[in-house]
Amino acid sequence: MSLPQLILTTLAASAAVGLLGDAPAIAHGQNREKVPGGGGPEAQFVPDELIVAFHEPPTAEQLAALRGQLPKIIAWRGLRHAPHPKNDPTGIHPLAKVRIATLAQGTMVPALADQVGALAGVRYAEPNGILQLAVEPNDPLYNEQWGPQKIEAPAAWDITTGDPSVVIAFIDTGIDFEHEEFQDGAIWVNPGEIPDNGIDDDDNGFIDDVVGWDFRDGDNGPEDSSGHGTWVAGIFGARLNNGLGIAGLANITIMPLRAFGPVELVAEAIYYATDMSAAAMNMSLGLSADLEILAEAVQYAWDNGVTVVAGAGNDGWSVPFYPAAYRTVIAVSGTDANDELADFSNFGQWIDMSAPGVDILSSFCCQPEAGAYFVANGTSASSPHVCGLVGLMYSVDPTLTPQEVRDLLCENADDLGDPGFDIYFGCGRINAARTIAAIVNTPRCPADLDADGTIGILDLLSLLAAWGTDPGGPPDFDGDGTVGIFDLLTLLAAWGACP
């Protein structure tokens, strides 16, 4: 059974579907007790496959030689990607150096990974992990959206309801293009592609990718396969003030990318979203294994100014859940209407912040008996609450860096739990009103460390005093975890009066 079929079967089996006027269908879920320091779920992997990253793009002769040297490798395949990295028209795209090895049935993949990883010319070799979707259906009939009210979105909407020039990608099971919430320009259209001419007009490695891409099926139709993606997309991007259904958090433009399951597909989608200039991306999925191909993909997004948001997962454990747990990703735990941690939400030192994730009503599809709207649980909902707010942030100031986005979200969050950072809520539950107001009311001059309106010697001394440390914000301007030479160059480039 495929993963989409499994999700459909699980939802259908666990949902008590009924009609009460226009009330949404109800999903049922099982509560889990939170166990600090617990073991967490085992990561799952694609059988008999190995991801191999080389220092340089391998030639056909090199790959054939490896097959001869290692008989357990029976075939190779490459990954889809643009010809060159973003903003580097002559460089080698990172995915050009990666291949997937198909192995003989029953191969001990971890042992072979160690063997291949030690070969000359190989950077790493690792199993092909499977990312799980982070939604958990729930019981109660709940026909109102409490999430936007809890994070004070209406006050933020007084300033902006979003800007269609802001593109947010989401990597999930796809989207229902016919849903009433995704009309009127809601869906991204690739400006460099001519529809249905069978030509890669914009030379990005994908033919006729007019409205995104389906990395599962390898085509240009990222239609939803289970309802999960449509539910997630509705939380951050359902149309505001259209007189229909629900209100998403931001009237931005949605780039749908259908990718879940094998980590190679999710990595391809991350690179695609970055190369096609998305401002941010949402991933309501993950796994409990730290895989290099995934880490490098989100680092590529961060380095190119893309804010990545991901759900913390629904296992009730403190074991890191990736990609959320990477430093270059905003990790979001789930809260309920009482600002308590959802009993299913993962937690830990790797959590950045929290957002509503219980009894969340959003758009739905693919199960006729469930209707066009659905109430469900999961950090799958928490992540798009944050991503929708990020969309509002970029609508006000499109020049924000991922580090600035993270800092603004945290500095203006509602502190829950123990004072300051804690392992359940991170820096707190997001507050849209304060975050957007802070952007509007605060001068944009992050290198002005002493806030005197000028970048000068005192700012330089402050940076030097923090040299080699990880302050979790300025003067670590590039967000790499250490104040160093690139941060110094950033400050010197801004020397003088603040703009």
VEXSETOR-167178 format. One record per residue (C-alpha): residue number from 1; residue in three letters; z, x, y. Coordinates in steps of 0.02 Angstrom, whole numbers, always signed. Layout:
 pos code     up   east  north
 NUM  ala      Z      X      Y
...
***
This chain:
 pos code     up   east  north
   1  met     +0     +0     +0
   2  ser    -48    +68   +170
   3  leu    +80    +83   +310
   4  pro     +5    -62   +411
   5  gln     +9   -171   +254
   6  leu   +189   -119   +222
   7  ile   +239   -166   +399
   8  leu   +151   -333   +387
   9  thr   +231   -369   +218
  10  thr   +404   -321   +280
  11  leu   +390   -426   +438
  12  ala   +321   -574   +343
  13  ala   +457   -565   +212
  14  ser   +599   -546   +336
  15  ala   +542   -666   +473
  16  ala   +606   -844   +479
  17  val   +458   -916   +570
  18  gly   +475  -1084   +656
  19  leu   +412  -1181   +806
  20  leu   +525  -1246   +943
  21  gly   +414  -1291  +1091
  22  asp   +344  -1125  +1152
  23  ala   +486  -1023  +1078
  24  pro   +435   -859   +996
  25  ala   +450   -828   +810
  26  ile   +611   -745   +755
  27  ala   +626   -587   +655
  28  his   +777   -543   +549
  29  gly   +852   -371   +535
  30  gln   +992   -282   +445
  31  asn  +1132   -201   +545
  32  arg  +1182    -21   +509
  33  glu  +1349    +58   +545
  34  lys  +1343   +208   +661
  35  val  +1408   +364   +574
  36  pro  +1430   +512   +693
  37  gly  +1361   +667   +613
  38  gly  +1284   +571   +470
  39  gly  +1145   +633   +361
  40  gly  +1000   +527   +418
  41  pro   +840   +482   +327
  42  glu   +732   +603   +232
  43  ala   +567   +645   +314
  44  gln   +412   +588   +220
  45  phe   +253   +690   +196
  46  val    +74   +659   +145
  47  pro    +59   +714    -38
  48  asp    -48   +866    -76
  49  glu    -91   +911   +104
  50  leu    -50  +1062   +209
  51  ile    -73  +1091   +396
  52  val   -129  +1270   +433
  53  ala   -140  +1341   +609
  54  phe   -235  +1503   +635
  55  his   -229  +1627   +778
  56  glu   -415  +1598   +806
  57  pro   -535  +1462   +749
  58  pro   -571  +1503   +566
  59  thr   -749  +1530   +508
  60  ala   -822  +1443   +357
  61  glu   -820  +1610   +267
  62  gln   -635  +1635   +303
  63  leu   -592  +1462   +239
  64  ala   -697  +1489    +83
  65  ala   -609  +1656    +53
  66  leu   -439  +1571    +66
  67  arg   -493  +1441    -62
  68  gly   -543  +1582   -177
  69  gln   -378  +1671   -148
  70  leu   -273  +1512   -168
  71  pro   -351  +1399   -301
  72  lys   -230  +1257   -259
  73  ile   -329  +1231    -97
  74  ile   -477  +1123   -147
  75  ala   -547  +1071    +24
  76  trp   -528  +1092   +212
  77  arg   -552   +973   +357
  78  gly   -542   +995   +545
  79  leu   -465   +887   +681
  80  arg   -550   +787   +820
  81  his   -531   +862   +993
  82  ala   -618   +897  +1158
  83  pro   -727  +1055  +1166
  84  his   -605  +1145  +1282
  85  pro   -424  +1130  +1340
  86  lys   -387  +1024  +1493
  87  asn   -426  +1117  +1655
  88  asp   -499  +1265  +1558
  89  pro   -687  +1240  +1534
  90  thr   -711  +1406  +1443
  91  gly   -554  +1410  +1335
  92  ile   -528  +1368  +1152
  93  his   -448  +1200  +1120
  94  pro   -282  +1216  +1023
  95  leu   -340  +1097   +887
  96  ala   -494  +1205   +855
  97  lys   -375  +1327   +771
  98  val   -298  +1198   +653
  99  arg   -360  +1141   +483
 100  ile   -293  +1021   +352
 101  ala   -298  +1088   +174
 102  thr   -318   +964    +32
 103  leu   -220  +1029   -117
 104  ala   -229  +1005   -303
 105  gln   -127   +856   -362
 106  gly    +55   +897   -391
 107  thr    +57  +1056   -286
 108  met   +230  +1112   -227
 109  val   +182  +1099    -44
 110  pro   +335  +1187    +36
 111  ala   +314  +1339    -75
 112  leu   +128  +1350    -37
 113  ala   +165  +1328   +148
 114  asp   +276  +1483   +143
 115  gln   +141  +1580    +53
 116  val     +0  +1529   +170
 117  gly   +108  +1553   +325
 118  ala   +134  +1735   +279
 119  leu    -53  +1774   +272
 120  ala   -138  +1878   +406
 121  gly   -219  +1772   +540
 122  val   -109  +1620   +506
 123  arg    +15  +1563   +640
 124  tyr   +103  +1433   +533
 125  ala    +79  +1319   +384
 126  glu   +179  +1160   +358
 127  pro   +172   +995   +261
 128  asn    +82   +848   +341
 129  gly   +227   +737   +397
 130  ile   +220   +548   +412
 131  leu   +285   +469   +572
 132  gln   +369   +300   +551
 133  leu   +357   +159   +677
 134  ala   +524   +125   +762
 135  val   +537    -65   +761
 136  glu   +672   -165   +674
 137  pro   +654   -356   +674
 138  asn   +807   -463   +718
 139  asp   +877   -642   +701
 140  pro   +924   -729   +863
 141  leu   +812   -849   +956
 142  tyr   +800   -768  +1125
 143  asn   +668   -841  +1239
 144  glu   +705   -742  +1396
 145  gln   +672   -562  +1444
 146  trp   +842   -488  +1482
 147  gly   +779   -308  +1485
 148  pro   +692   -309  +1656
 149  gln   +841   -397  +1735
 150  lys   +965   -275  +1659
 151  ile   +873   -123  +1728
 152  glu   +851   -210  +1898
 153  ala   +662   -213  +1889
 154  pro   +642   -356  +2015
 155  ala   +712   -248  +2156
 156  ala   +590   -109  +2105
 157  trp   +448   -237  +2106
 158  asp   +489   -273  +2288
 159  ile   +425    -96  +2319
 160  thr   +285    -88  +2191
 161  thr   +223   -188  +2044
 162  gly   +115    -43  +1987
 163  asp    -50    +38  +2028
 164  pro   -202    +19  +1913
 165  ser   -250   +200  +1950
 166  val   -100   +252  +1845
 167  val   -152   +268  +1662
 168  ile    -20   +258  +1526
 169  ala    -74   +298  +1349
 170  phe    +19   +230  +1202
 171  ile     +6   +297  +1026
 172  asp    +39   +157   +903
 173  thr    -46    +30   +790
 174  gly   -172    -20   +923
 175  ile   -181   -170  +1040
 176  asp   -243   -350  +1033
 177  phe   -386   -342  +1159
 178  glu   -399   -533  +1160
 179  his   -216   -565  +1204
 180  glu   -193   -657  +1367
 181  glu    -75   -522  +1432
 182  phe   -207   -385  +1426
 183  gln   -347   -458  +1530
 184  asp   -398   -429  +1712
 185  gly   -420   -241  +1701
 186  ala   -265   -204  +1599
 187  ile   -358    -94  +1475
 188  trp   -420    +80  +1520
 189  val   -609   +105  +1525
 190  asn   -676   +281  +1505
 191  pro   -778   +308  +1664
 192  gly   -881   +446  +1585
 193  glu   -942   +349  +1434
 194  ile  -1090   +229  +1421
 195  pro  -1048    +92  +1295
 196  asp  -1133    +84  +1126
 197  asn  -1268   +214  +1154
 198  gly  -1211   +326  +1012
 199  ile  -1194   +476  +1129
 200  asp  -1042   +576  +1181
 201  asp  -1086   +554  +1365
 202  asp   -934   +643  +1436
 203  asp   -938   +782  +1305
 204  asn   -756   +758  +1255
 205  gly   -787   +761  +1067
 206  phe   -784   +571  +1044
 207  ile   -936   +456  +1040
 208  asp   -926   +290  +1133
 209  asp   -738   +303  +1163
 210  val   -751   +172  +1299
 211  val   -577    +93  +1280
 212  gly   -481   +225  +1183
 213  trp   -493   +283  +1004
 214  asp   -438   +235   +828
 215  phe   -380   +396   +747
 216  arg   -334   +305   +587
 217  asp   -510   +242   +553
 218  gly   -606   +369   +656
 219  asp   -694   +244   +768
 220  asn   -692   +180   +946
 221  gly   -602    +14   +911
 222  pro   -412    +35   +922
 223  glu   -377   -146   +873
 224  asp   -198   -183   +822
 225  ser   -165   -185   +636
 226  ser    +11   -256   +626
 227  gly    +73   -321   +793
 228  his   +187   -173   +828
 229  gly    +70    -93   +956
 230  thr    +39   -257  +1047
 231  trp   +227   -288  +1055
 232  val   +259   -113  +1125
 233  ala   +116   -123  +1251
 234  gly   +178   -290  +1317
 235  ile   +346   -217  +1364
 236  phe   +274    -89  +1482
 237  gly   +104   -160  +1526
 238  ala    +88   -350  +1506
 239  arg    +15   -419  +1668
 240  leu   +138   -463  +1806
 241  asn   +113   -621  +1909
 242  asn    -31   -687  +1802
 243  gly    +55   -854  +1770
 244  leu    +55   -824  +1582
 245  gly   +184   -774  +1452
 246  ile   +295   -626  +1489
 247  ala   +308   -498  +1629
 248  gly   +277   -318  +1583
 249  leu   +361   -185  +1687
 250  ala   +209   -119  +1778
 251  asn    +32   -172  +1820
 252  ile    -40     -5  +1769
 253  thr   -189    +33  +1658
 254  ile   -161    +46  +1470
 255  met   -250   +176  +1363
 256  pro   -235   +115  +1181
 257  leu   -237   +249  +1047
 258  arg   -218   +193   +867
 259  ala   -127   +332   +776
 260  phe    +25   +327   +662
 261  gly    +74   +393   +493
 262  pro     +7   +570   +461
 263  val    +63   +688   +598
 264  glu   -111   +762   +618
 265  leu   -174   +595   +686
 266  val    -31   +579   +810
 267  ala    -62   +758   +869
 268  glu   -247   +720   +894
 269  ala   -200   +568   +998
 270  ile    -78   +668  +1106
 271  tyr   -212   +796  +1146
 272  tyr   -338   +657  +1181
 273  ala   -221   +567  +1303
 274  thr   -187   +731  +1392
 275  asp   -369   +786  +1399
 276  met   -419   +614  +1466
 277  ser   -292   +628  +1609
 278  ala   -162   +498  +1562
 279  ala    -12   +508  +1679
 280  ala   +112   +468  +1540
 281  met   +116   +416  +1359
 282  asn   +230   +314  +1249
 283  met   +268   +348  +1066
 284  ser   +376   +219   +978
 285  leu   +369   +318   +816
 286  gly   +433   +478   +739
 287  leu   +508   +569   +590
 288  ser   +659   +677   +553
 289  ala   +561   +838   +526
 290  asp   +523   +968   +660
 291  leu   +337  +1006   +637
 292  glu   +249  +1139   +739
 293  ile    +87  +1041   +761
 294  leu   +185   +901   +845
 295  ala   +291  +1018   +950
 296  glu   +136  +1108  +1014
 297  ala    +49   +943  +1055
 298  val   +190   +877  +1166
 299  gln   +208  +1050  +1246
 300  tyr    +23  +1041  +1289
 301  ala    +53   +872  +1371
 302  trp   +203   +938  +1469
 303  asp   +108  +1093  +1526
 304  asn    -31   +980  +1591
 305  gly    +86   +867  +1689
 306  val    +94   +720  +1568
 307  thr   +262   +633  +1547
 308  val   +295   +591  +1364
 309  val   +422   +458  +1316
 310  ala   +477   +422  +1137
 311  gly   +601   +311  +1046
 312  ala   +753   +390   +965
 313  gly   +728   +299   +799
 314  asn   +822   +162   +709
 315  asp   +926   +245   +573
 316  gly  +1096   +245   +658
 317  trp  +1113   +433   +634
 318  ser  +1129   +588   +740
 319  val   +993   +683   +648
 320  pro   +855   +730   +775
 321  phe   +703   +616   +772
 322  tyr   +538   +694   +824
 323  pro   +444   +694   +941
 324  ala   +588   +618  +1042
 325  ala   +703   +767  +1009
 326  tyr   +586   +896  +1086
 327  arg   +633   +962  +1259
 328  thr   +463   +913  +1324
 329  val   +489   +729  +1278
 330  ile   +605   +598  +1354
 331  ala   +710   +534  +1209
 332  val   +771   +355  +1227
 333  ser   +912   +271  +1131
 334  gly   +929    +82  +1122
 335  thr  +1056    -32  +1207
 336  asp  +1099   -216  +1195
 337  ala  +1127   -346  +1331
 338  asn  +1309   -290  +1348
 339  asp  +1260   -109  +1378
 340  glu  +1325    -57  +1207
 341  leu  +1228    +60  +1095
 342  ala  +1122    -40   +974
 343  asp  +1196    -24   +800
 344  phe  +1028    +38   +732
 345  ser   +994   +167   +868
 346  asn   +995   +352   +830
 347  phe  +1098   +462   +945
 348  gly  +1146   +644   +974
 349  gln  +1143   +788  +1096
 350  trp   +954   +772  +1101
 351  ile   +956   +599  +1183
 352  asp   +900   +597  +1365
 353  met   +935   +417  +1417
 354  ser   +947   +239  +1353
 355  ala   +858    +73  +1382
 356  pro   +858   -105  +1315
 357  gly   +811   -118  +1132
 358  val   +892   -276  +1059
 359  asp   +818   -452  +1059
 360  ile   +664   -399  +1157
 361  leu   +531   -530  +1185
 362  ser   +355   -464  +1202
 363  ser   +174   -500  +1162
 364  phe   +123   -506   +980
 365  cys    -27   -527   +866
 366  cys    -97   -512   +692
 367  gln    +18   -638   +607
 368  pro    -41   -814   +651
 369  glu   +123   -895   +599
 370  ala   +219   -786   +723
 371  gly   +119   -836   +876
 372  ala    +72   -737  +1031
 373  tyr   +251   -685  +1075
 374  phe   +389   -614   +968
 375  val   +572   -562   +979
 376  ala   +620   -402   +890
 377  asn   +735   -250   +895
 378  gly   +710    -64   +897
 379  thr   +701    +93  +1000
 380  ser   +516    +49   +992
 381  ala   +564    -67  +1136
 382  ser   +680    +55  +1225
 383  ser   +545   +186  +1246
 384  pro   +417    +72  +1332
 385  his   +552     +8  +1451
 386  val   +566   +188  +1511
 387  cys   +378   +215  +1507
 388  gly   +350    +58  +1611
 389  leu   +471   +124  +1741
 390  val   +380   +290  +1736
 391  gly   +222   +192  +1775
 392  leu   +306   +120  +1930
 393  met   +364   +295  +1978
 394  tyr   +188   +365  +1970
 395  ser   +125   +214  +2067
 396  val   +238   +268  +2211
 397  asp   +212   +456  +2192
 398  pro    +72   +516  +2076
 399  thr   +117   +699  +2109
 400  leu   +281   +693  +2011
 401  thr   +298   +822  +1873
 402  pro   +372   +777  +1703
 403  gln   +531   +872  +1748
 404  glu   +546   +777  +1913
 405  val   +521   +612  +1820
 406  arg   +660   +655  +1698
 407  asp   +776   +710  +1837
 408  leu   +746   +554  +1942
 409  leu   +774   +440  +1794
 410  cys   +938   +526  +1752
 411  glu  +1003   +544  +1929
 412  asn   +982   +358  +1958
 413  ala  +1035   +290  +1787
 414  asp  +1187   +180  +1758
 415  asp  +1315   +291  +1673
 416  leu  +1375   +211  +1511
 417  gly  +1504   +272  +1385
 418  asp  +1599   +430  +1428
 419  pro  +1577   +492  +1608
 420  gly  +1423   +600  +1625
 421  phe  +1310   +644  +1480
 422  asp  +1359   +581  +1308
 423  ile  +1274   +579  +1139
 424  tyr  +1248   +390  +1135
 425  phe  +1172   +351  +1305
 426  gly  +1119   +523  +1367
 427  cys  +1129   +521  +1557
 428  gly  +1141   +331  +1556
 429  arg  +1041   +171  +1547
 430  ile   +890   +173  +1663
 431  asn   +897    +82  +1830
 432  ala   +726    +40  +1902
 433  ala   +787    -14  +2073
 434  arg   +880   +146  +2112
 435  thr   +747   +258  +2037
 436  ile   +604   +186  +2138
 437  ala   +710   +180  +2296
 438  ala   +755   +363  +2272
 439  ile   +571   +412  +2267
 440  val   +532   +312  +2422
 441  asn   +683   +372  +2520
 442  thr   +693   +555  +2468
 443  pro   +579   +688  +2544
 444  arg   +469   +773  +2415
 445  cys   +520   +954  +2427
 446  pro   +605  +1010  +2266
 447  ala   +602  +1195  +2311
 448  asp   +715  +1158  +2460
 449  leu   +872  +1193  +2358
 450  asp   +991  +1190  +2507
 451  ala   +908  +1032  +2580
 452  asp   +887  +1107  +2754
 453  gly   +704  +1057  +2769
 454  thr   +638  +1234  +2743
 455  ile   +607  +1342  +2591
 456  gly   +680  +1509  +2640
 457  ile   +799  +1650  +2599
 458  leu   +946  +1540  +2550
 459  asp   +837  +1446  +2426
 460  leu   +777  +1611  +2356
 461  leu   +956  +1672  +2336
 462  ser  +1002  +1510  +2247
 463  leu   +858  +1534  +2126
 464  leu   +904  +1715  +2093
 465  ala  +1086  +1664  +2062
 466  ala  +1025  +1545  +1927
 467  trp   +905  +1673  +1849
 468  gly   +898  +1662  +1660
 469  thr   +999  +1500  +1649
 470  asp   +952  +1322  +1602
 471  pro  +1013  +1212  +1747
 472  gly   +928  +1054  +1682
 473  gly   +832  +1034  +1845
 474  pro   +790  +1138  +1999
 475  pro   +770  +1284  +2012
 476  asp   +694  +1270  +1837
 477  phe   +538  +1197  +1917
 478  asp   +425  +1215  +1765
 479  gly   +554  +1138  +1649
 480  asp   +541  +1273  +1516
 481  gly   +730  +1289  +1497
 482  thr   +748  +1453  +1592
 483  val   +743  +1501  +1775
 484  gly   +616  +1641  +1779
 485  ile   +460  +1715  +1854
 486  phe   +357  +1554  +1859
 487  asp   +497  +1465  +1951
 488  leu   +505  +1609  +2075
 489  leu   +318  +1598  +2103
 490  thr   +333  +1409  +2131
 491  leu   +465  +1436  +2265
 492  leu   +368  +1574  +2351
 493  ala   +210  +1468  +2352
 494  ala   +305  +1332  +2445
 495  trp   +385  +1454  +2569
 496  gly   +411  +1382  +2743
 497  ala   +441  +1208  +2813
 498  cys   +441  +1062  +2692
 499  pro   +285   +953  +2707
***
